[in-house]
Amino acid sequence: MKKDTPLKVIAIYDNGGKTLDRYTVYYNFVEGIKEGHKLYACLGMNEAPFHPQGIGMHSSGQLGRHNGKRIKLEDLPLDCQQAVKNDLAD
């Protein structure tokens, strides 16, 4: 993902375990438009994004309630917080 401004977190969601990628972190990088809505760069993950059987994948998506409940960075499991910090450091 090529960006000219520093990457920042704009929203974090927890869907309560409805999907394997329970947590979604959205960044301030717009990757496109779909049906009139912005698609933001995001990181979807479970509680173990660094584990060989864990989930930690970059994608794009839309902000909104369909992602689950909005939470704060400190509400994420520690490994998830580290994955976000790694993205922000790149």
N, CA, C and O atoms as a Tinker XYZ file with bonds, in Angstrom:
   360  protein
     1  N      0.842000   -1.164000    0.000000    73     2
     2  CA     0.000000    0.000000    0.000000    64     1     3
     3  C      0.890000    1.231000    0.000000    63     2     4     5
     4  O      1.660000    1.444000    0.936000    81     3
     5  N      0.790000    2.028000   -1.030000    73     3     6
     6  CA     1.578000    3.246000   -1.139000    64     5     7
     7  C      0.802000    4.402000   -0.518000    63     6     8     9
     8  O     -0.368000    4.617000   -0.831000    81     7
     9  N      1.457000    5.129000    0.352000    73     7    10
    10  CA     0.784000    6.235000    1.018000    64     9    11
    11  C      1.728000    7.422000    1.132000    63    10    12    13
    12  O      2.936000    7.251000    1.296000    81    11
    13  N      1.179000    8.611000    1.045000    73    11    14
    14  CA     2.000000    9.801000    1.162000    64    13    15
    15  C      1.814000   10.516000    2.500000    63    14    16    17
    16  O      2.551000   11.453000    2.807000    81    15
    17  N      0.835000   10.081000    3.300000    73    15    18
    18  CA     0.647000   10.635000    4.637000    64    17    19
    19  C      0.836000    9.511000    5.656000    63    18    20    21
    20  O      0.615000    8.344000    5.333000    81    19
    21  N      1.236000    9.845000    6.862000    73    19    22
    22  CA     1.432000    8.800000    7.878000    64    21    23
    23  C      0.140000    8.016000    8.120000    63    22    24    25
    24  O     -0.952000    8.583000    8.169000    81    23
    25  N      0.290000    6.727000    8.267000    73    23    26
    26  CA    -0.849000    5.850000    8.527000    64    25    27
    27  C     -1.347000    6.079000    9.954000    63    26    28    29
    28  O     -0.558000    6.129000   10.897000    81    27
    29  N     -2.665000    6.218000   10.098000    73    27    30
    30  CA    -3.291000    6.404000   11.404000    64    29    31
    31  C     -4.528000    5.522000   11.491000    63    30    32    33
    32  O     -5.147000    5.201000   10.477000    81    31
    33  N     -4.876000    5.140000   12.690000    73    31    34
    34  CA    -6.084000    4.353000   12.939000    64    33    35
    35  C     -7.277000    5.303000   12.971000    63    34    36    37
    36  O     -7.250000    6.321000   13.662000    81    35
    37  N     -8.328000    4.961000   12.214000    73    35    38
    38  CA    -9.531000    5.792000   12.262000    64    37    39
    39  C    -10.706000    5.081000   12.931000    63    38    40    41
    40  O    -11.642000    5.740000   13.385000    81    39
    41  N    -10.675000    3.743000   13.001000    73    39    42
    42  CA   -11.750000    3.003000   13.672000    64    41    43
    43  C    -11.284000    1.579000   13.945000    63    42    44    45
    44  O    -10.520000    1.000000   13.174000    81    43
    45  N    -11.762000    1.027000   15.060000    73    43    46
    46  CA   -11.482000   -0.360000   15.427000    64    45    47
    47  C    -12.808000   -1.001000   15.818000    63    46    48    49
    48  O    -13.594000   -0.423000   16.569000    81    47
    49  N    -13.044000   -2.193000   15.302000    73    47    50
    50  CA   -14.301000   -2.902000   15.566000    64    49    51
    51  C    -14.028000   -4.303000   16.117000    63    50    52    53
    52  O    -13.007000   -4.922000   15.817000    81    51
    53  N    -14.976000   -4.784000   16.936000    73    51    54
    54  CA   -14.990000   -6.143000   17.465000    64    53    55
    55  C    -16.369000   -6.717000   17.161000    63    54    56    57
    56  O    -17.380000   -6.198000   17.633000    81    55
    57  N    -16.409000   -7.778000   16.378000    73    55    58
    58  CA   -17.715000   -8.354000   16.021000    64    57    59
    59  C    -18.159000   -9.443000   16.998000    63    58    60    61
    60  O    -19.123000  -10.163000   16.735000    81    59
    61  N    -17.455000   -9.560000   18.121000    73    59    62
    62  CA   -17.862000  -10.504000   19.153000    64    61    63
    63  C    -17.629000  -11.960000   18.816000    63    62    64    65
    64  O    -18.151000  -12.843000   19.496000    81    63
    65  N    -16.847000  -12.229000   17.771000    73    63    66
    66  CA   -16.552000  -13.604000   17.393000    64    65    67
    67  C    -17.499000  -14.178000   16.346000    63    66    68    69
    68  O    -17.513000  -15.390000   16.129000    81    67
    69  N    -18.289000  -13.327000   15.695000    73    67    70
    70  CA   -19.199000  -13.806000   14.650000    64    69    71
    71  C    -18.445000  -14.366000   13.451000    63    70    72    73
    72  O    -18.968000  -15.216000   12.730000    81    71
    73  N    -17.226000  -13.897000   13.236000    73    71    74
    74  CA   -16.370000  -14.413000   12.168000    64    73    75
    75  C    -14.995000  -14.710000   12.759000    63    74    76    77
    76  O    -14.676000  -14.259000   13.859000    81    75
    77  N    -14.185000  -15.467000   12.027000    73    75    78
    78  CA   -12.853000  -15.805000   12.523000    64    77    79
    79  C    -11.956000  -14.574000   12.641000    63    78    80    81
    80  O    -11.099000  -14.504000   13.522000    81    79
    81  N    -12.159000  -13.601000   11.743000    73    79    82
    82  CA   -11.402000  -12.351000   11.849000    64    81    83
    83  C    -12.217000  -11.357000   12.677000    63    82    84    85
    84  O    -12.772000  -10.389000   12.156000    81    83
    85  N    -12.269000  -11.621000   13.951000    73    83    86
    86  CA   -13.123000  -10.905000   14.903000    64    85    87
    87  C    -12.859000   -9.405000   14.951000    63    86    88    89
    88  O    -13.794000   -8.613000   15.074000    81    87
    89  N    -11.606000   -9.016000   14.856000    73    87    90
    90  CA   -11.234000   -7.607000   15.003000    64    89    91
    91  C    -10.895000   -7.004000   13.641000    63    90    92    93
    92  O    -10.244000   -7.644000   12.815000    81    91
    93  N    -11.343000   -5.769000   13.414000    73    91    94
    94  CA   -11.003000   -5.059000   12.191000    64    93    95
    95  C    -10.534000   -3.664000   12.558000    63    94    96    97
    96  O    -11.226000   -2.919000   13.252000    81    95
    97  N     -9.351000   -3.326000   12.082000    73    95    98
    98  CA    -8.762000   -2.008000   12.333000    64    97    99
    99  C     -8.695000   -1.277000   10.998000    63    98   100   101
   100  O     -8.086000   -1.766000   10.046000    81    99
   101  N     -9.319000   -0.111000   10.933000    73    99   102
   102  CA    -9.328000    0.700000    9.717000    64   101   103
   103  C     -8.316000    1.830000    9.832000    63   102   104   105
   104  O     -8.160000    2.458000   10.879000    81   103
   105  N     -7.631000    2.064000    8.709000    73   103   106
   106  CA    -6.619000    3.120000    8.636000    64   105   107
   107  C     -7.113000    4.264000    7.746000    63   106   108   109
   108  O     -8.088000    4.110000    7.011000    81   107
   109  N     -6.445000    5.388000    7.817000    73   107   110
   110  CA    -6.839000    6.596000    7.090000    64   109   111
   111  C     -6.413000    6.581000    5.626000    63   110   112   113
   112  O     -6.191000    7.640000    5.040000    81   111
   113  N     -6.299000    5.423000    5.040000    73   111   114
   114  CA    -5.878000    5.283000    3.650000    64   113   115
   115  C     -7.055000    4.778000    2.814000    63   114   116   117
   116  O     -7.499000    3.643000    2.988000    81   115
   117  N     -7.553000    5.607000    1.920000    73   115   118
   118  CA    -8.682000    5.236000    1.069000    64   117   119
   119  C     -8.153000    4.473000   -0.143000    63   118   120   121
   120  O     -7.296000    4.967000   -0.876000    81   119
   121  N     -8.674000    3.266000   -0.343000    73   119   122
   122  CA    -8.227000    2.422000   -1.453000    64   121   123
   123  C     -9.177000    2.451000   -2.636000    63   122   124   125
   124  O     -8.848000    1.928000   -3.701000    81   123
   125  N    -10.339000    3.046000   -2.473000    73   123   126
   126  CA   -11.282000    3.103000   -3.580000    64   125   127
   127  C    -12.668000    3.490000   -3.105000    63   126   128   129
   128  O    -12.868000    3.879000   -1.955000    81   127
   129  N    -13.614000    3.375000   -4.016000    73   127   130
   130  CA   -15.015000    3.701000   -3.723000    64   129   131
   131  C    -15.865000    2.541000   -4.240000    63   130   132   133
   132  O    -15.657000    2.057000   -5.353000    81   131
   133  N    -16.818000    2.101000   -3.427000    73   131   134
   134  CA   -17.741000    1.039000   -3.834000    64   133   135
   135  C    -19.148000    1.485000   -3.458000    63   134   136   137
   136  O    -19.425000    1.782000   -2.296000    81   135
   137  N    -20.024000    1.527000   -4.440000    73   135   138
   138  CA   -21.415000    1.916000   -4.227000    64   137   139
   139  C    -21.517000    3.247000   -3.477000    63   138   140   141
   140  O    -22.370000    3.412000   -2.605000    81   139
   141  N    -20.649000    4.181000   -3.821000    73   139   142
   142  CA   -20.688000    5.514000   -3.223000    64   141   143
   143  C    -20.054000    5.627000   -1.849000    63   142   144   145
   144  O    -20.105000    6.693000   -1.236000    81   143
   145  N    -19.457000    4.549000   -1.351000    73   143   146
   146  CA   -18.827000    4.575000   -0.021000    64   145   147
   147  C    -17.329000    4.338000   -0.154000    63   146   148   149
   148  O    -16.886000    3.556000   -0.995000    81   147
   149  N    -16.562000    5.011000    0.673000    73   147   150
   150  CA   -15.112000    4.851000    0.648000    64   149   151
   151  C    -14.717000    3.468000    1.153000    63   150   152   153
   152  O    -15.313000    2.941000    2.093000    81   151
   153  N    -13.703000    2.893000    0.515000    73   151   154
   154  CA   -13.087000    1.651000    0.976000    64   153   155
   155  C    -11.755000    2.003000    1.617000    63   154   156   157
   156  O    -10.851000    2.509000    0.952000    81   155
   157  N    -11.641000    1.737000    2.889000    73   155   158
   158  CA   -10.430000    2.048000    3.635000    64   157   159
   159  C     -9.542000    0.813000    3.780000    63   158   160   161
   160  O    -10.031000   -0.314000    3.849000    81   159
   161  N     -8.244000    1.042000    3.822000    73   159   162
   162  CA    -7.313000   -0.035000    4.133000    64   161   163
   163  C     -7.614000   -0.513000    5.551000    63   162   164   165
   164  O     -7.879000    0.294000    6.443000    81   163
   165  N     -7.571000   -1.840000    5.753000    73   163   166
   166  CA    -7.865000   -2.367000    7.079000    64   165   167
   167  C     -7.043000   -3.622000    7.361000    63   166   168   169
   168  O     -6.461000   -4.233000    6.465000    81   167
   169  N     -7.023000   -3.971000    8.620000    73   167   170
   170  CA    -6.369000   -5.182000    9.101000    64   169   171
   171  C     -7.425000   -5.994000    9.837000    63   170   172   173
   172  O     -7.966000   -5.548000   10.848000    81   171
   173  N     -7.716000   -7.191000    9.324000    73   171   174
   174  CA    -8.638000   -8.094000    9.985000    64   173   175
   175  C     -7.841000   -9.180000   10.685000    63   174   176   177
   176  O     -6.879000   -9.706000   10.127000    81   175
   177  N     -8.239000   -9.519000   11.911000    73   175   178
   178  CA    -7.440000  -10.496000   12.665000    64   177   179
   179  C     -8.253000  -11.152000   13.765000    63   178   180   181
   180  O     -9.304000  -10.665000   14.180000    81   179
   181  N     -7.715000  -12.290000   14.225000    73   179   182
   182  CA    -8.244000  -12.901000   15.430000    64   181   183
   183  C     -7.323000  -12.495000   16.576000    63   182   184   185
   184  O     -6.495000  -11.597000   16.421000    81   183
   185  N     -7.461000  -13.142000   17.708000    73   183   186
   186  CA    -6.660000  -12.750000   18.876000    64   185   187
   187  C     -5.190000  -13.161000   18.776000    63   186   188   189
   188  O     -4.387000  -12.779000   19.627000    81   187
   189  N     -4.827000  -13.934000   17.751000    73   187   190
   190  CA    -3.452000  -14.415000   17.604000    64   189   191
   191  C     -2.935000  -14.178000   16.179000    63   190   192   193
   192  O     -2.674000  -15.141000   15.458000    81   191
   193  N     -2.784000  -12.917000   15.760000    73   191   194
   194  CA    -2.413000  -12.647000   14.366000    64   193   195
   195  C     -1.023000  -13.115000   13.961000    63   194   196   197
   196  O     -0.743000  -13.215000   12.766000    81   195
   197  N     -0.144000  -13.406000   14.913000    73   195   198
   198  CA     1.216000  -13.853000   14.597000    64   197   199
   199  C      1.378000  -15.371000   14.657000    63   198   200   201
   200  O      2.416000  -15.898000   14.256000    81   199
   201  N      0.379000  -16.065000   15.146000    73   199   202
   202  CA     0.436000  -17.518000   15.271000    64   201   203
   203  C      0.285000  -18.142000   13.877000    63   202   204   205
   204  O     -0.463000  -17.613000   13.055000    81   203
   205  N      0.975000  -19.249000   13.594000    73   203   206
   206  CA     0.849000  -19.888000   12.279000    64   205   207
   207  C     -0.595000  -20.245000   11.899000    63   206   208   209
   208  O     -0.934000  -20.278000   10.716000    81   207
   209  N     -1.434000  -20.509000   12.887000    73   207   210
   210  CA    -2.829000  -20.809000   12.605000    64   209   211
   211  C     -3.748000  -19.635000   12.927000    63   210   212   213
   212  O     -4.971000  -19.774000   12.932000    81   211
   213  N     -3.150000  -18.487000   13.193000    73   211   214
   214  CA    -3.925000  -17.285000   13.478000    64   213   215
   215  C     -4.307000  -16.563000   12.200000    63   214   216   217
   216  O     -3.940000  -16.978000   11.101000    81   215
   217  N     -5.047000  -15.477000   12.360000    73   215   218
   218  CA    -5.482000  -14.668000   11.224000    64   217   219
   219  C     -4.984000  -13.247000   11.419000    63   218   220   221
   220  O     -5.176000  -12.641000   12.473000    81   219
   221  N     -4.349000  -12.736000   10.399000    73   219   222
   222  CA    -3.896000  -11.347000   10.372000    64   221   223
   223  C     -3.719000  -10.957000    8.917000    63   222   224   225
   224  O     -2.662000  -11.197000    8.334000    81   223
   225  N     -4.741000  -10.357000    8.327000    73   223   226
   226  CA    -4.672000  -10.077000    6.890000    64   225   227
   227  C     -5.096000   -8.645000    6.583000    63   226   228   229
   228  O     -6.015000   -8.102000    7.197000    81   227
   229  N     -4.409000   -8.058000    5.628000    73   227   230
   230  CA    -4.747000   -6.714000    5.178000    64   229   231
   231  C     -5.754000   -6.806000    4.048000    63   230   232   233
   232  O     -5.705000   -7.710000    3.214000    81   231
   233  N     -6.660000   -5.855000    4.043000    73   231   234
   234  CA    -7.730000   -5.844000    3.058000    64   233   235
   235  C     -8.241000   -4.416000    2.936000    63   234   236   237
   236  O     -7.583000   -3.468000    3.365000    81   235
   237  N     -9.407000   -4.277000    2.352000    73   235   238
   238  CA   -10.085000   -2.983000    2.340000    64   237   239
   239  C    -11.544000   -3.221000    2.673000    63   238   240   241
   240  O    -12.096000   -4.281000    2.375000    81   239
   241  N    -12.163000   -2.233000    3.289000    73   239   242
   242  CA   -13.550000   -2.395000    3.687000    64   241   243
   243  C    -14.193000   -1.065000    4.004000    63   242   244   245
   244  O    -13.565000   -0.007000    3.944000    81   243
   245  N    -15.451000   -1.153000    4.340000    73   243   246
   246  CA   -16.238000    0.032000    4.653000    64   245   247
   247  C    -16.476000    0.133000    6.151000    63   246   248   249
   248  O    -16.702000   -0.869000    6.828000    81   247
   249  N    -16.422000    1.346000    6.649000    73   247   250
   250  CA   -16.750000    1.601000    8.045000    64   249   251
   251  C    -18.238000    1.359000    8.265000    63   250   252   253
   252  O    -19.039000    1.501000    7.340000    81   251
   253  N    -18.605000    0.993000    9.486000    73   251   254
   254  CA   -20.021000    0.861000    9.789000    64   253   255
   255  C    -20.325000   -0.229000   10.794000    63   254   256   257
   256  O    -19.463000   -1.022000   11.170000    81   255
   257  N    -21.585000   -0.243000   11.219000    73   255   258
   258  CA   -22.038000   -1.193000   12.247000    64   257   259
   259  C    -21.933000   -2.643000   11.829000    63   258   260   261
   260  O    -21.894000   -3.529000   12.682000    81   259
   261  N    -21.887000   -2.903000   10.529000    73   259   262
   262  CA   -21.766000   -4.287000   10.066000    64   261   263
   263  C    -20.459000   -4.926000   10.521000    63   262   264   265
   264  O    -20.323000   -6.148000   10.476000    81   263
   265  N    -19.495000   -4.115000   10.958000    73   263   266
   266  CA   -18.208000   -4.611000   11.460000    64   265   267
   267  C    -18.264000   -5.034000   12.919000    63   266   268   269
   268  O    -17.342000   -5.687000   13.408000    81   267
   269  N    -19.331000   -4.672000   13.621000    73   267   270
   270  CA   -19.441000   -4.976000   15.039000    64   269   271
   271  C    -19.427000   -3.712000   15.879000    63   270   272   273
   272  O    -19.780000   -2.629000   15.411000    81   271
   273  N    -19.018000   -3.869000   17.109000    73   271   274
   274  CA   -18.984000   -2.768000   18.074000    64   273   275
   275  C    -17.645000   -2.035000   17.979000    63   274   276   277
   276  O    -16.592000   -2.663000   17.877000    81   275
   277  N    -17.696000   -0.701000   18.013000    73   275   278
   278  CA   -16.452000    0.073000   18.010000    64   277   279
   279  C    -15.771000   -0.055000   19.369000    63   278   280   281
   280  O    -16.409000    0.023000   20.419000    81   279
   281  N    -14.453000   -0.255000   19.316000    73   279   282
   282  CA   -13.658000   -0.366000   20.542000    64   281   283
   283  C    -12.415000    0.505000   20.407000    63   282   284   285
   284  O    -12.158000    1.093000   19.356000    81   283
   285  N    -11.658000    0.575000   21.481000    73   283   286
   286  CA   -10.411000    1.343000   21.494000    64   285   287
   287  C     -9.223000    0.406000   21.294000    63   286   288   289
   288  O     -9.335000   -0.803000   21.494000    81   287
   289  N     -8.089000    0.972000   20.900000    73   287   290
   290  CA    -6.875000    0.186000   20.683000    64   289   291
   291  C     -6.526000   -0.644000   21.914000    63   290   292   293
   292  O     -6.154000   -1.811000   21.793000    81   291
   293  N     -6.643000   -0.051000   23.083000    73   291   294
   294  CA    -6.267000   -0.772000   24.306000    64   293   295
   295  C     -7.231000   -1.909000   24.642000    63   294   296   297
   296  O     -6.930000   -2.728000   25.511000    81   295
   297  N     -8.385000   -1.975000   23.970000    73   295   298
   298  CA    -9.322000   -3.081000   24.170000    64   297   299
   299  C     -8.944000   -4.321000   23.358000    63   298   300   301
   300  O     -9.455000   -5.411000   23.613000    81   299
   301  N     -8.054000   -4.157000   22.386000    73   299   302
   302  CA    -7.592000   -5.292000   21.582000    64   301   303
   303  C     -6.661000   -6.179000   22.404000    63   302   304   305
   304  O     -5.988000   -5.683000   23.308000    81   303
   305  N     -6.605000   -7.492000   22.110000    73   303   306
   306  CA    -5.596000   -8.345000   22.736000    64   305   307
   307  C     -4.200000   -7.787000   22.425000    63   306   308   309
   308  O     -4.017000   -7.095000   21.423000    81   307
   309  N     -3.234000   -8.084000   23.268000    73   307   310
   310  CA    -1.887000   -7.516000   23.132000    64   309   311
   311  C     -1.245000   -7.818000   21.783000    63   310   312   313
   312  O     -0.603000   -6.942000   21.202000    81   311
   313  N     -1.404000   -9.040000   21.273000    73   311   314
   314  CA    -0.825000   -9.359000   19.962000    64   313   315
   315  C     -1.457000   -8.518000   18.855000    63   314   316   317
   316  O     -0.777000   -8.120000   17.909000    81   315
   317  N     -2.743000   -8.250000   18.971000    73   315   318
   318  CA    -3.422000   -7.412000   17.979000    64   317   319
   319  C     -2.917000   -5.970000   18.070000    63   318   320   321
   320  O     -2.720000   -5.313000   17.047000    81   319
   321  N     -2.712000   -5.488000   19.276000    73   319   322
   322  CA    -2.160000   -4.143000   19.451000    64   321   323
   323  C     -0.788000   -4.057000   18.794000    63   322   324   325
   324  O     -0.459000   -3.051000   18.166000    81   323
   325  N      0.004000   -5.102000   18.937000    73   323   326
   326  CA     1.341000   -5.111000   18.343000    64   325   327
   327  C      1.268000   -5.127000   16.821000    63   326   328   329
   328  O      2.071000   -4.466000   16.162000    81   327
   329  N      0.329000   -5.862000   16.256000    73   327   330
   330  CA     0.157000   -5.892000   14.806000    64   329   331
   331  C     -0.180000   -4.504000   14.275000    63   330   332   333
   332  O      0.326000   -4.103000   13.226000    81   331
   333  N     -1.024000   -3.773000   14.982000    73   331   334
   334  CA    -1.377000   -2.401000   14.588000    64   333   335
   335  C     -0.154000   -1.495000   14.706000    63   334   336   337
   336  O      0.111000   -0.690000   13.814000    81   335
   337  N      0.582000   -1.623000   15.793000    73   335   338
   338  CA     1.788000   -0.801000   15.972000    64   337   339
   339  C      2.805000   -1.082000   14.858000    63   338   340   341
   340  O      3.488000   -0.171000   14.389000    81   339
   341  N      2.896000   -2.341000   14.446000    73   339   342
   342  CA     3.804000   -2.680000   13.344000    64   341   343
   343  C      3.374000   -1.976000   12.057000    63   342   344   345
   344  O      4.212000   -1.449000   11.325000    81   343
   345  N      2.071000   -1.967000   11.783000    73   343   346
   346  CA     1.574000   -1.275000   10.598000    64   345   347
   347  C      1.874000    0.219000   10.654000    63   346   348   349
   348  O      2.287000    0.813000    9.658000    81   347
   349  N      1.670000    0.813000   11.801000    73   347   350
   350  CA     1.878000    2.251000   11.936000    64   349   351
   351  C      3.343000    2.628000   11.837000    63   350   352   353
   352  O      3.665000    3.758000   11.470000    81   351
   353  N      4.239000    1.699000   12.159000    73   351   354
   354  CA     5.678000    1.976000   12.107000    64   353   355
   355  C      6.235000    1.874000   10.701000    63   354   356   357
   356  O      7.287000    2.445000   10.414000    81   355
   357  N      5.548000    1.155000    9.813000    73   355   358
   358  CA     6.026000    0.963000    8.436000    64   357   359
   359  C      5.988000    2.246000    7.641000    63   358   360
   360  O      6.357000    2.256000    6.467000    81   359
